[in-house]
Amino acid sequence: MNRHERRAQAKQGTPDPRLQQGLAAFQAGRLDEAEAMMASVMRQNPREPTALHIAGLVAFQRGDPKAAVERLTAAIKAKRSEEHTSELQ
């Protein structure tokens, strides 16, 4: 899937399959794979709440509490912003 297809998919509200793949990798303990998948998503959309959340969990698992808190806080803020925006529409 190229970036144009991913953008169209995001506009339609269809979840990015990389989020599911990254979550599955995280749950299986494949932290490098999960981190790479979330980095890929965040390069396209730096405020993607699910990607930030999983990236925060990966950082926590790796023993980096500062990065974990930063990413999880960003995920919460992004989710709140997303919800506020949808209320305005």
C-alpha positions in Angstrom: 0.0 0.0 0.0 1.5 3.3 -1.0 1.2 6.6 0.9 -1.7 7.9 -1.3 -3.7 4.7 -0.6 -3.0 5.0 3.2 -4.1 8.6 3.2 -7.3 7.7 1.4 -7.9 4.9 3.8 -7.3 7.2 6.8 -9.8 9.7 5.4 -12.4 6.9 5.1 -11.9 6.0 8.8 -10.5 2.6 7.9 -7.8 1.6 10.4 -4.2 1.4 9.1 -3.3 -2.3 9.0 0.2 -1.4 10.3 -1.5 -0.6 13.7 -2.8 -4.2 14.0 0.5 -5.7 12.8 2.4 -3.5 15.3 0.1 -4.5 18.1 0.4 -8.2 17.3 4.2 -7.8 17.2 4.2 -6.1 20.6 1.9 -8.7 22.1 4.3 -11.4 20.8 7.3 -9.7 22.3 8.8 -8.6 19.0 9.5 -5.1 20.2 11.8 -4.1 17.3 9.1 -5.0 14.8 6.4 -3.2 16.8 8.6 -0.1 17.1 9.4 -0.1 13.4 5.7 -0.5 12.5 4.7 2.4 14.8 7.5 4.6 13.5 6.3 4.0 10.0 2.7 5.1 11.0 4.0 8.1 12.9 6.1 9.3 9.9 2.9 9.6 8.0 0.8 10.9 11.0 2.9 12.0 14.0 -0.3 12.4 16.1 -1.8 8.9 15.5 -3.1 8.0 19.0 -2.8 4.2 18.7 0.7 4.4 17.2 1.8 6.7 20.0 0.2 4.4 22.6 1.9 1.3 21.3 5.2 3.2 21.0 4.8 4.2 24.6 4.3 0.6 25.7 7.3 -0.5 23.7 9.4 2.2 25.4 8.1 1.1 28.8 9.0 -2.6 28.1 12.5 -1.5 27.1 13.0 0.3 30.4 12.7 3.9 29.1 10.1 5.4 31.4 10.7 9.0 30.2 10.0 8.1 26.5 7.1 6.0 27.6 5.5 8.8 29.5 6.1 11.3 26.7 4.5 8.9 24.1 1.6 7.9 26.2 0.9 11.5 27.2 1.0 12.5 23.5 -1.4 9.6 22.7 -3.9 10.9 25.3 -3.7 14.5 23.9 -4.0 13.3 20.3 -7.1 11.2 21.2 -8.7 14.1 23.1 -8.1 16.4 20.1 -9.5 13.8 17.7 -12.6 13.4 19.8 -13.0 17.2 20.1 -12.7 17.6 16.3 -15.3 14.9 15.6 -17.7 16.6 18.0 -17.4 19.8 16.0 -18.4 18.2 12.7 
